[in-house]
């Protein structure tokens, strides 16, 4: 006897097929060999020829000199001379390509995190919160109230 199967769609992402009566899907998070944490100051990108959204995340910093030379004058002052690029460097960290459904799910997720961060910032500025911790188990914020 064949079981009836259905395929769910959450935020534009196709979930694995569920057999009738099955209500849970367990996800395992495994870091790839290229996993890393990067700082992002901005993003550059656009649409690909396949109508996907391409985003290149970058960080900005002052240009690092190719070399420096330190001259000490007779009166003991140090004068540094730098050689290299002048200006601001945008270091491209990672390029991410998303289909429209995934981009909408990311947009929703970002809006939720922005709203939460702004709410917490407002509470901190008003003195309503003393500490904020993130529960590793549930990835939920636990608020520490100020003494009133």
Buried (B, 14 or more C-beta within 10 A) or exposed (E): EEEEEEEEEEEBEEEEEBEEEEEEEEEEEEEEEEEEEEEEEEEEBEEEEEEBBBBBBBBEEEEEBEEEEEEEEEEEEEEEEEEEEEEEEBEEBEEBBBBEEBBEBBEEEEEEEEEEEEEBEEBBEEEEBEEEEEEEEEEEBEBEEEEE
